[in-house]
Amino acid sequence: MSAKSILRTRYRNGFRVNQELGMPYHLYCGLKATLTVLPYGVFVSSLGPNWSWWGLLSGSLLWLFFCFNFEIYVYQHIQTRTLAVMRISKGQWLTRLGRTVLICGVFVYLYIFYIAAP
């Protein structure tokens, strides 16, 4: 097999539901990176007196970095057949989502009532 066909197969398999992980691993990596980076982006956006788009830019670059690293990490677990260890239950996903929303809410609250207040 050529390197191109190996990469194509790996890319296609990333969108299929992985039985050990319980979801496609591209989706897993994207969700995990989003929940990790979103509070950082909101925090950076809320630093100045005007809502800044620098948080979106730096958060997007950080998201790419985390997502790529999670993809490598998942692929290493696929190679060693230990992917089931990384499976996250629905309750844990909801807990992570709640934590992210709470942290972002605190930053938005501080921005509205303390930083941008006249």
C-alpha positions in Angstrom: 0.0 0.0 0.0 1.2 3.5 -0.8 1.3 6.2 1.8 -1.5 8.0 0.1 -3.9 5.0 0.4 -2.9 4.5 4.0 -3.8 8.1 4.9 -7.0 7.9 2.9 -8.1 4.8 4.7 -7.2 6.3 8.1 -9.2 9.5 7.2 -12.3 7.5 6.1 -12.2 5.3 9.2 -12.2 8.4 11.4 -15.8 9.2 10.3 -17.1 5.7 11.0 -18.3 4.8 14.5 -15.6 3.1 16.4 -17.0 0.4 18.6 -14.4 0.8 21.3 -14.8 4.5 21.5 -18.5 4.6 20.9 -18.4 7.4 18.3 -16.3 8.4 15.3 -12.8 9.4 16.6 -12.7 12.6 14.5 -15.9 13.7 16.4 -14.3 12.6 19.7 -11.2 14.6 19.1 -13.1 17.7 17.9 -15.5 17.7 20.9 -12.7 17.2 23.4 -10.7 20.0 21.8 -13.7 22.3 21.8 -14.5 21.7 25.4 -10.9 22.3 26.3 -10.3 25.5 24.3 -13.7 27.3 24.6 -13.1 28.8 28.1 -9.7 30.1 26.9 -11.2 31.8 23.9 -13.9 33.4 26.0 -11.4 34.6 28.6 -9.1 36.2 26.0 -12.1 37.8 24.3 -13.3 39.3 27.5 -10.0 41.0 28.6 -10.5 44.4 27.0 -13.3 47.0 27.3 -14.6 45.9 23.9 -15.3 42.3 23.0 -12.2 41.2 21.1 -12.0 38.8 18.2 -8.5 37.8 19.3 -10.0 35.2 21.6 -11.6 33.6 18.5 -8.4 33.7 16.6 -6.1 32.4 19.3 -8.8 29.9 20.4 -9.1 28.5 16.9 -5.3 28.1 16.5 -5.2 26.4 19.9 -8.2 24.2 18.9 -6.3 23.0 15.8 -3.3 22.2 18.0 -5.3 20.2 20.5 -7.4 18.4 17.9 -4.3 17.3 16.0 -2.7 16.1 19.2 -5.8 14.2 20.3 -5.9 12.6 16.8 -2.3 11.4 17.2 -3.1 10.1 20.7 -6.2 8.2 19.5 -4.2 6.7 16.6 -1.5 5.5 19.0 -4.2 3.8 21.1 -5.7 2.2 18.0 -2.3 0.8 17.1 -1.8 -0.7 20.6 -5.5 -1.8 20.8 -6.1 0.1 24.0 -8.8 2.5 22.7 -11.5 1.3 25.1 -9.7 3.0 28.0 -10.4 6.4 26.4 -14.2 5.8 26.2 -16.1 8.6 27.9 -19.7 8.0 29.2 -22.5 10.3 28.4 -22.5 11.5 32.0 -18.9 12.5 31.7 -19.5 14.4 28.5 -22.4 16.3 30.1 -20.2 17.1 33.1 -17.5 18.4 30.9 -20.1 20.4 28.9 -21.5 21.8 32.1 -18.1 22.8 33.4 -17.3 24.6 30.1 -20.6 26.5 30.1 -20.1 27.5 33.7 -16.5 28.8 33.2 -17.6 30.7 30.1 -20.6 32.1 31.9 -18.4 33.4 34.7 -16.1 35.1 32.2 -19.0 36.7 30.3 -20.6 37.8 33.6 -17.4 39.4 34.7 -17.1 41.1 31.3 -20.6 42.5 31.2 -20.8 43.7 34.8 -17.2 44.6 35.7 -15.0 45.1 32.6 -17.4 46.7 30.1 -19.6 48.5 32.7 -19.5 52.3 32.3 
